[in-house]
Amino acid sequence: MKAAGLHLSLVVAVTSLTIECAAYEIETHQDLTSYAVGYSLLQTSRKLADLGMPWSPVDPDRTLPNSSGDRRTIVELFLDGAAFEDGFGCTDDRPRNHFFNPLNGQGLTGTILGFNVSGEPSPKWAVEQNSPATPGSRGFSFRDARDHFYRGTTRPARGDRETGLGLMFQTLGHVVHHLQDMAQPQHVRNDMHLDIPCVGPPLSDILNKLA
């Protein structure tokens, strides 16, 4: 009886704890992406060799340019994409499109300081399958990755091919970021944890409302 009472007390104590469930930090996204690439076919098959790149994804002597023109290894390109998908220094609102409610298919909906904030469902944003947009218009969707791959394997100039392949790997990092977010509680429960003013309303609008 004492043992049963002790077990019951432990259950009550554990379930009564208030635990904050935070969204993934950029470093966490990069760590998860690094593990994913490490266990992917890029490491265990001849996929890269079939693309004319018979080297390791982490070979420091074999690099490709990212969207900023910086030379990076294949793994680093994935990590760049995983990090950049959360926004380029508060200059865009990409994180608004990282939410997906599997019960109704909706993306982010809500308010910040009285301002309406919404976004496209994460799968729609990340895949961009049925959009008539031109490559790069949304920026770093799976559709864009396919277009970069085509350019990276068909352009006659080596520099153009390297640019296409570099953007392909980086863009896949962006897409992987969405897969990670859609397995994260805050992103499937419409739990708005967006930074202000990076993703919320313009700072000028916030200041005017608080004045």
Buried (B, 14 or more C-beta within 10 A) or exposed (E): EEEEEEEEEEEEEEEEEEEEEEBBEBEBBBBBBBEBBEEBEBBEEEEBEEBEBEEBBBEEEBBBBBBEEEBBBBBBBBBBBBBBBBBEEEEEBBBBBBBBBEEEEBBBEBEBEEBEBEBBBBBBBBBBEEBEEEBBEBBBBBBBBEBBBEBBEEBEEEEEBBBBBBBBBBBBBBBBBBBBBBEBEBBBEBBBEBEBBBBBBEEEBBEEEEE
